[in-house]
Amino acid sequence: MSLTFAPPSPRAFGLAVALAALALDQSHKYFMLNVFDIAQRQPLHVAPFLDVVLSWNAGVSYSLLSSKTAGARLLLILFQASVVGCLGYWLWRAPRRMTAAALGFVVGGALGNVADRMRFGAVADFFFFHTALPVGPLANYVFNVADAAIFLGVVLLLLEGLAAGPTASASAAEK
């Protein structure tokens, strides 16, 4: 009797990645808020460009769409849930594990931030990248594990798209 291993379907793989990203994000936030008690220790200087702090973000990236009222928070949660639903549908239909993994990172990270918004009214961020330069995306940026998972997923989707090259339908349309 021989045992054979069948690799997981793209769908199962993507769902596992999403659950892992969500679990890692939420366990890290629990540790930082309840065990390490970052609120009492901040800022913690790790490197000349990196501090560990506690920052509550009531909006999305760079505090855009700040939702300080209950109604605005509910609208933001509904918007995020609809985006997660669309990405989940894409993940469900993903033909390759790479696509499913990338979408899993984005979905898991987004769910982690939605969970914060529902529980705390804002998203807990901890990693403060800063430079002396007044420009650039990392000039003053505070993020968390969920944000890193979302970023990783987007980068993987971009790399996969670049590696695939032009699609057959695009090539046929040009002729």
C-alpha positions in Angstrom: 0.0 0.0 0.0 1.5 3.3 -1.0 0.5 6.6 0.2 0.4 9.4 -2.3 0.2 13.1 -1.6 -2.2 15.2 -3.7 -1.3 18.9 -3.5 -4.2 21.0 -2.3 -6.5 22.6 -4.8 -5.8 26.3 -5.4 -9.0 27.1 -3.5 -8.0 25.2 -0.4 -4.5 26.6 -0.6 -5.7 30.2 -0.8 -8.1 29.7 2.0 -5.3 28.2 4.2 -3.1 31.2 3.4 -6.0 33.6 4.3 -6.6 31.8 7.6 -2.9 31.8 8.4 -2.5 35.5 7.6 -5.6 36.3 9.7 -4.4 34.2 12.6 -0.9 35.6 12.5 -2.2 39.2 12.4 -4.7 38.7 15.3 -2.2 36.8 17.5 0.4 39.4 16.9 -2.0 42.2 17.9 -3.1 40.2 21.0 0.5 39.8 22.0 1.4 43.5 21.4 -1.6 44.8 23.2 -2.0 42.3 26.1 1.3 40.6 26.7 4.0 43.0 25.6 1.8 45.9 26.5 3.2 48.3 23.9 1.0 51.2 25.1 3.3 51.3 28.2 6.6 50.9 26.4 6.3 53.0 23.3 8.2 54.1 21.4 10.6 51.2 21.2 13.6 52.1 18.9 14.6 49.1 16.8 16.7 50.7 14.1 17.3 54.3 12.9 14.4 53.9 10.5 12.1 51.6 12.5 10.3 52.1 15.8 7.6 49.9 17.4 4.7 52.1 18.6 1.0 51.8 19.1 -1.0 53.8 16.6 -4.8 53.5 16.2 -5.9 54.2 12.6 -9.6 55.1 12.3 -9.3 55.2 8.5 -7.6 53.2 5.8 -4.0 53.7 4.5 -2.5 57.0 5.7 -5.8 57.6 7.7 -7.8 58.3 4.6 -11.5 57.9 5.0 -11.3 58.4 8.7 -14.3 56.9 10.4 -14.6 58.4 13.9 -18.4 58.2 14.1 -20.3 54.9 14.4 -22.1 55.5 11.1 -18.9 56.2 9.2 -17.2 53.1 10.8 -20.2 50.9 9.7 -19.9 52.2 6.1 -16.2 51.5 6.1 -16.7 48.0 7.5 -19.4 47.4 4.8 -17.1 48.6 2.1 -14.2 46.5 3.3 -16.5 43.5 3.6 -17.7 43.9 0.0 -14.1 44.2 -1.2 -13.2 41.0 0.7 -16.3 39.3 -0.8 -15.2 40.2 -4.3 -11.6 39.0 -3.6 -13.0 35.9 -2.0 -15.0 35.1 -5.1 -11.8 35.6 -7.2 -9.9 33.3 -4.8 -12.7 30.7 -5.1 -12.3 30.7 -8.8 -8.5 31.0 -9.0 -7.0 28.5 -11.4 -3.4 28.5 -9.9 -2.1 28.2 -6.4 0.1 31.3 -6.8 -3.0 33.4 -7.6 -4.9 31.8 -4.7 -2.0 32.4 -2.3 -1.7 36.0 -3.3 -5.4 36.6 -2.9 -5.3 34.6 0.4 -2.8 37.1 1.8 -4.9 40.1 0.8 -8.1 38.5 2.1 -6.6 37.4 5.4 -4.9 40.8 6.0 -8.1 42.7 5.1 -10.1 40.4 7.5 -7.6 41.1 10.3 -8.1 44.9 9.9 -11.9 44.5 9.7 -11.8 42.5 12.9 -9.9 45.4 14.6 -12.3 47.9 13.3 -15.3 45.9 14.6 -13.7 45.2 18.0 -11.9 48.4 18.7 -13.4 51.0 16.3 -9.9 51.4 14.7 -7.0 49.4 13.4 -4.0 48.8 15.7 -0.7 49.5 13.9 2.7 48.9 15.4 5.6 49.2 12.9 6.7 52.8 12.3 9.0 53.2 9.3 10.4 56.7 9.0 13.1 58.5 7.0 14.5 61.9 7.0 13.2 62.3 3.5 9.9 64.2 3.3 8.7 62.2 0.3 8.1 58.5 -0.5 5.7 55.9 0.7 7.8 55.0 3.8 8.6 58.6 4.8 6.2 58.2 7.8 4.3 55.0 7.6 2.8 52.9 10.5 1.6 49.4 9.6 0.8 46.0 11.1 1.1 42.3 10.1 -2.3 42.5 8.2 -0.9 45.4 6.1 2.2 43.4 5.4 0.1 40.5 4.2 -2.0 42.7 1.9 1.2 44.2 0.5 2.8 40.8 -0.1 -0.4 39.5 -1.8 -0.5 42.5 -4.1 3.2 42.1 -5.0 2.6 38.4 -5.7 -0.3 39.3 -8.0 1.8 41.9 -9.8 4.7 39.4 -10.3 2.4 36.7 -11.5 0.9 39.1 -14.0 4.3 40.2 -15.2 5.5 36.6 -15.5 2.5 35.6 -17.5 3.1 38.2 -20.2 0.4 39.3 -22.6 -2.6 37.1 -22.6 -3.8 35.2 -25.6 -6.9 37.3 -26.0 -4.8 40.5 -26.0 -2.5 39.0 -28.7 -5.5 38.0 -30.8 -7.1 41.4 -30.4 -4.0 43.1 -31.7 -4.0 41.1 -35.0 
